[in-house]
Amino acid sequence: MYLKKSQIIVIKIGSSLLIDENMIIRKKWLAEFSKDIRDLLKQNKKVILVSSGAIALGCKKLGLNMKKLKLDKSQAIASIGQIELMNLFKKVFSSTKINFSQILLTLEDTEQRRRAINAKRTINNLFQMNFVPIVNENDSIATSEIKYGDNDRLASRVAQISSADSLVLLSDVDGLHDKNPKVFKNAKLIKEIKNIDSKIEKFATRTVSNYGKGGMKTKIDAAKLCQLSGCSMAIANGLHMRPIKKIMQKNNCTWFLPKVSKLDARKKWIISSISPKGQLIIDKGAITALKKGKSLLAAGIIDVKGEFNKGDHVKILNKNLREYARGLSSFTSSEILKIKGKHSDKIESLLGYITKSEVVHKDDMVEV
């Protein structure tokens, strides 16, 4: 039900879905999964994949045991495995004529506002070009991610910055049960969860596969972030052929329901815990444009107060110094001083380099 209503969907694929315990790539599964993606695209849905598997495929290529790898060697093998992983997607996805691209991220990239904004813009541009972004954790440099986490947290951050409606974590179980289903045959599947309380926390078990580093605990942590981001999240069994189709038809999974709307979450993300670093004073025409949902352009800026960098939080004031909005600046304060009051087509000649036209993009602005 939730997937049918979703426009932006993030799907996380674990290593164990791409390669089995005998180091055999699940080509048939991936081929069927590509049909799921094709069907979602035909419904005009935007899809982002978050995929594990670089280190596992690197180990397969080199004939190494993944469990015995040291951290520094894991990073080198990840760089080898990234090529294997993308070649695998390229070969399989070509049959369904899906265009895809690769984005390498670390958790730090998604937690720093400036980097997160750049990632969001890249994803949006790829959507406009009808490409499916495949996000991989940048294992070759992300030491803490290799050592402690898996891609569940990364997937939830990608869902947050892309303003996704739903995140699907494809696992090796149907969802969250009241007991470990691999141990207890009478374990019951919990279909919907609104609040993650101590009882739900106790249901989470730290079962670890040969290739994945997380368990149900990391998925619960991801669900907490999604709930505060206005995003629904599902834990579902990815071992089935056509797992997304199965979710949409049978809904045999666990859904975590959002606590806030996407709009409220976006406003909170922009404003929360950050003090404005500067002020932009704008004219009446710019105020009118902002009320119509437009971005703030240089032509409408009268003056700049304070010193700030790209991505910093700024107040937007009218000429009477009354606050109208807050947002994230796409330029430094010194750059804005050079281009204020000028039309966008003059920015390149004034700054000496090509850059964005919006000083504060409409997606990075909240009316107060």
C-alpha positions in Angstrom: 0.0 0.0 0.0 2.7 2.5 1.0 4.8 1.7 -2.1 1.9 2.3 -4.4 1.5 5.8 -3.0 5.2 6.6 -3.0 6.8 8.8 -5.7 10.4 8.6 -4.5 11.6 5.1 -3.3 14.9 4.1 -1.9 15.8 0.4 -2.0 18.7 -1.1 -0.1 20.3 -4.3 -1.3 22.5 -6.2 1.1 25.6 -8.2 0.0 23.9 -11.5 0.8 21.3 -10.8 -1.9 24.0 -10.3 -4.5 26.3 -13.2 -3.6 25.5 -16.4 -1.7 27.5 -18.3 0.9 29.3 -20.3 -1.8 30.6 -17.0 -3.4 28.2 -17.5 -6.3 26.7 -14.3 -7.7 22.9 -14.4 -7.7 22.5 -13.4 -11.4 19.0 -14.7 -11.8 17.8 -12.9 -8.7 19.4 -9.6 -9.9 17.8 -10.0 -13.3 14.4 -10.5 -11.8 15.0 -7.6 -9.4 15.8 -5.3 -12.4 12.2 -6.1 -13.7 10.9 -4.7 -10.4 12.8 -1.5 -11.0 11.6 -1.3 -14.6 8.0 -1.6 -13.4 8.4 1.1 -10.8 9.9 3.4 -13.5 6.9 2.7 -15.8 4.7 3.9 -13.0 6.6 7.2 -13.1 8.2 6.5 -9.7 11.8 7.7 -9.0 14.1 5.0 -7.6 17.4 5.1 -5.8 19.3 1.9 -5.0 21.7 1.7 -2.1 23.8 -1.4 -2.7 26.4 -3.3 -0.6 28.7 -5.8 -2.2 31.9 -4.1 -3.2 34.1 -5.9 -0.6 32.3 -9.3 -1.2 32.8 -9.1 -4.9 36.4 -7.9 -4.5 37.0 -11.0 -2.3 35.4 -13.2 -4.9 37.6 -11.8 -7.7 40.8 -12.3 -5.6 39.7 -15.6 -4.0 40.0 -14.3 -0.4 38.0 -15.1 2.7 36.2 -11.9 3.7 36.0 -12.8 7.4 39.8 -12.8 7.7 40.4 -9.4 6.1 42.1 -6.6 8.0 40.7 -3.1 7.8 43.4 -1.5 5.5 43.2 -4.5 3.1 39.4 -4.2 3.1 39.6 -0.7 1.8 41.9 -1.8 -1.1 39.6 -4.7 -2.0 36.6 -2.4 -1.9 38.1 -0.3 -4.7 38.6 -3.4 -6.8 35.1 -4.7 -5.9 33.4 -1.4 -6.9 34.3 -2.0 -10.5 33.0 -5.6 -10.3 29.8 -4.4 -8.7 29.0 -1.7 -11.3 29.9 -4.1 -14.2 27.4 -6.6 -12.7 24.7 -3.9 -12.6 25.5 -2.8 -16.1 25.3 -6.3 -17.5 22.1 -7.2 -15.8 20.3 -3.8 -16.1 21.0 -3.6 -19.9 18.4 -6.3 -20.5 15.6 -4.1 -19.0 17.1 -0.9 -20.6 17.5 0.9 -17.3 20.0 3.8 -17.2 21.9 4.0 -14.0 24.7 6.0 -12.4 27.0 5.5 -9.4 27.2 7.9 -6.4 29.9 7.1 -3.8 29.0 8.5 -0.3 30.1 8.1 3.2 27.9 8.8 6.3 29.8 12.0 6.8 28.8 13.2 3.3 25.1 12.8 4.2 25.5 14.4 7.7 27.3 17.6 6.7 24.7 20.0 5.3 26.8 21.3 2.4 27.7 17.8 1.1 24.1 16.6 1.7 22.7 19.5 -0.4 25.2 18.7 -3.3 24.2 15.0 -3.1 20.5 16.0 -3.2 21.0 18.2 -6.3 22.9 15.4 -8.0 20.2 12.9 -7.4 17.5 15.4 -8.6 19.4 16.0 -11.8 19.8 12.3 -12.4 16.0 11.9 -12.0 15.4 14.6 -14.6 17.7 12.7 -17.0 15.8 9.4 -16.3 18.7 7.7 -14.6 18.5 5.5 -11.5 21.2 6.5 -9.0 23.0 3.5 -7.4 24.5 4.7 -4.1 27.5 2.8 -2.7 29.2 3.4 0.5 32.7 4.7 -0.2 34.4 1.8 1.5 37.8 2.6 0.2 38.1 5.7 2.4 35.2 5.3 5.0 37.1 3.5 7.8 34.4 3.7 10.5 31.7 2.5 8.1 33.7 -0.6 7.3 34.5 -1.3 10.9 31.2 -0.6 12.6 28.2 -0.2 10.3 26.5 -1.4 7.2 24.4 0.3 4.6 21.2 0.5 6.6 22.2 3.8 8.2 23.4 5.1 4.8 20.2 4.1 3.1 18.1 6.0 5.8 20.3 9.1 5.3 19.9 8.9 1.5 16.1 8.6 2.0 16.3 11.7 4.2 18.3 13.9 1.9 16.4 12.8 -1.2 13.0 13.5 0.5 12.0 9.9 -0.3 8.5 8.7 0.5 9.6 5.1 1.3 12.7 3.2 2.1 12.8 -0.6 1.6 15.5 -2.6 3.3 15.7 -5.9 1.6 16.8 -8.5 4.2 16.8 -12.3 4.6 13.7 -12.2 6.8 10.1 -11.1 6.2 10.5 -8.3 8.7 10.6 -7.7 12.5 9.2 -10.6 14.5 8.4 -10.8 18.2 11.1 -13.5 18.4 14.0 -14.5 16.2 12.3 -16.4 13.3 15.5 -18.4 12.6 15.3 -19.9 16.1 11.6 -19.9 17.0 9.1 -21.4 14.6 6.2 -19.6 16.3 7.7 -16.2 15.8 5.0 -13.6 14.7 5.6 -10.9 12.1 4.8 -7.4 13.2 3.1 -5.7 10.2 3.1 -2.0 11.3 5.0 0.0 13.9 4.2 3.6 14.8 6.3 4.0 17.9 9.7 2.3 18.5 9.6 1.7 22.2 11.6 -0.5 24.5 9.5 -3.5 23.6 10.3 -3.1 19.9 13.9 -2.6 20.7 14.0 -5.9 22.5 12.7 -7.7 19.4 15.7 -6.6 17.4 18.4 -9.3 17.3 22.0 -9.0 16.1 22.0 -11.8 13.5 24.9 -11.4 11.2 25.3 -13.0 7.8 28.5 -14.0 6.1 28.7 -10.8 4.2 26.5 -8.2 5.9 27.8 -6.5 9.0 24.5 -5.3 10.4 21.5 -7.0 11.9 18.0 -6.1 12.9 19.4 -3.5 15.4 20.9 -1.3 12.5 17.5 -1.5 10.7 15.7 -0.3 13.8 18.1 2.6 14.0 17.4 3.4 10.3 13.7 3.3 11.0 14.0 5.9 13.7 15.6 8.3 11.3 13.0 7.6 8.7 10.2 8.2 11.1 11.6 11.7 11.9 12.2 12.4 8.2 8.6 11.8 7.1 9.5 8.6 5.3 7.9 5.2 5.6 10.3 2.3 5.9 9.9 -1.4 5.3 11.9 -4.4 6.3 11.2 -7.1 3.8 12.5 -10.4 2.5 14.7 -9.9 -0.5 15.4 -13.5 -1.1 12.2 -13.9 -3.1 12.3 -13.4 -6.9 10.7 -10.0 -7.7 10.8 -8.9 -4.0 9.3 -5.4 -4.7 6.4 -6.9 -6.7 5.8 -9.3 -3.8 5.7 -6.4 -1.3 3.2 -4.5 -3.4 0.9 -7.5 -3.9 1.2 -9.3 -0.5 2.6 -6.6 1.8 4.2 -9.4 3.9 6.7 -7.2 5.6 7.1 -4.8 8.5 6.3 -1.1 7.9 7.5 1.7 10.2 5.2 4.7 9.8 6.5 8.3 9.8 5.8 10.5 12.8 5.9 13.8 10.8 5.2 14.9 7.2 8.0 15.3 4.7 7.4 19.1 4.7 7.6 19.4 8.5 10.7 17.2 8.5 12.4 19.3 5.8 11.7 22.5 7.7 13.1 21.0 10.9 16.2 19.7 9.0 16.9 23.2 7.6 16.3 25.2 10.8 17.2 22.9 13.7 20.3 23.2 15.8 22.0 25.8 13.5 22.2 29.5 14.3 22.0 31.8 11.2 25.5 32.9 10.0 24.3 35.9 8.1 21.4 37.9 6.6 20.2 38.6 3.1 18.1 41.8 2.7 15.8 41.5 -0.4 13.5 43.8 -2.3 9.7 43.8 -2.7 9.9 42.0 -6.0 12.0 39.1 -4.5 9.4 38.8 -1.7 6.6 38.5 -4.3 8.6 35.8 -6.1 9.3 33.8 -2.9 5.6 33.9 -2.1 5.0 32.2 -5.4 7.4 29.4 -4.5 10.4 30.7 -6.5 14.0 30.5 -5.5 15.9 33.6 -4.4 18.0 35.1 -7.2 20.8 37.7 -6.9 18.8 40.3 -8.7 16.5 40.6 -5.7 19.2 41.0 -3.1 19.8 44.6 -1.7 22.4 43.9 0.9 24.4 41.2 2.8 25.1 41.1 6.5 27.7 38.9 8.2 30.3 36.4 6.8 29.3 32.9 5.8 30.2 30.0 3.5 28.3 28.0 1.0 25.7 25.8 2.6 25.5 28.0 5.7 22.1 28.9 7.3 21.0 32.5 6.6 18.1 34.8 7.5 16.2 36.4 4.6 14.8 39.8 5.5 12.7 42.4 3.7 14.0 46.0 3.3 12.4 46.9 6.7 14.6 44.2 8.2 11.6 42.0 9.1 12.4 38.3 8.8 10.6 36.5 6.0 12.4 33.2 5.6 15.5 31.2 6.4 17.5 29.0 4.1 20.8 27.5 3.0 23.0 29.8 0.9 24.4 28.5 -2.4 27.1 31.2 -2.3 29.6 32.7 0.2 28.8 36.1 1.6 31.7 37.6 -0.4 30.3 36.2 -3.6 26.9 37.6 -3.0 28.3 41.0 -2.4 29.7 40.9 -5.9 26.5 39.7 -7.6 23.7 41.3 -5.5 21.3 43.2 -7.6 22.5 41.7 -10.8 20.7 39.4 -13.2 21.7 35.7 -13.2 23.3 35.9 -16.7 25.9 38.3 -15.3 27.1 36.0 -12.5 29.8 34.1 -14.5 31.4 37.4 -15.7 31.3 38.9 -12.2 32.7 35.9 -10.4 34.9 34.6 -13.2 33.6 31.0 -13.1 30.4 29.1 -13.8 28.1 28.5 -10.8 24.4 28.1 -9.8 21.9 30.9 -10.5 19.9 30.6 -7.3 21.4 32.2 -4.2 19.0 30.2 -2.0 17.2 27.4 -3.8 13.5 27.0 -3.1 14.0 23.5 -1.7 16.5 24.9 0.8 14.2 27.7 2.1 11.6 27.8 4.8 9.1 30.7 5.4 9.0 31.8 9.0 
